[in-house]
Amino acid sequence: EAGVTQSPTHLIKTRGQQVTLRCSPISGHTSVYWYQQALGLGLQFLLWYDEGEERNRGNFPPRFSGRQFPNYSSELNVNALELEDSALYLCASSPDREEDTQYFGPGTRLTVL
Amino acid sequence: GNSVTQMEGPVTLSEEAFLTINCTYTATGYPSLFWYVQYPGEGLQLLLKATKADDKGSNKGFEATYRKETTSFHLEKGSVQVSDSAVYFCALNSYNNDMRFGAGTRLTVKP
């Protein structure tokens, strides 16, 4: 069974630009989660989508947004990039909104110059 | 709010040594508890979990017991290997699936 996949692997952007990260959950999983792992800040919860709807949001500004498609894949969009947005962005999935175990992808490394 | 505190690293051990990484939590209700491992350049892999008090999670020689009375979920392994070198994260998940992670503990095992 294929795990959670994310693209791209690495990304370099400049301050002020916009970026889109992509995630495909494990087949059959309907819930997708996004986390930011920034140096020195640990793992912080960003967003949770289930069945196409945003279910919960972490303490991040509105320029972090996303969506979930009918096939349950998801995008994370970050507008007006700031240097502090440089981080590893991790996507996770779970079978449904009741299952509390999350399975993580390899992440997308974003560098903002 | 919910939070996890885990032992600061880094931890350096010799091969075959005993490992303990401490983890305590603060939570309302009855959260599920997890240990994840992150190898260099990779995402997080689920190592083990426990969903209720006194449950013991185990995998690959690692184990942790959900202790409600001490709000702890310490990770242990009797004999570590070089291949166990990684960063270990303790985490809890309660309602609303907002999983909270500890800061991570870097383990280095030397031959």
Interface residues (C-beta under 8 A of the other chain):
Chain A: V4 Q6 S31 Y33 Y35 G42 L43 F45 W48 R55 N56 G58 L90 A92 S94 R97 D100 T101 Q102 Y103 F104 G105 P106 G107
Chain B: S32 F34 Y36 E42 G43 L44 Q45 L46 K49 T51 F89 N93 N96 N97 D98 M99 R100 F101 G102 A103 G104
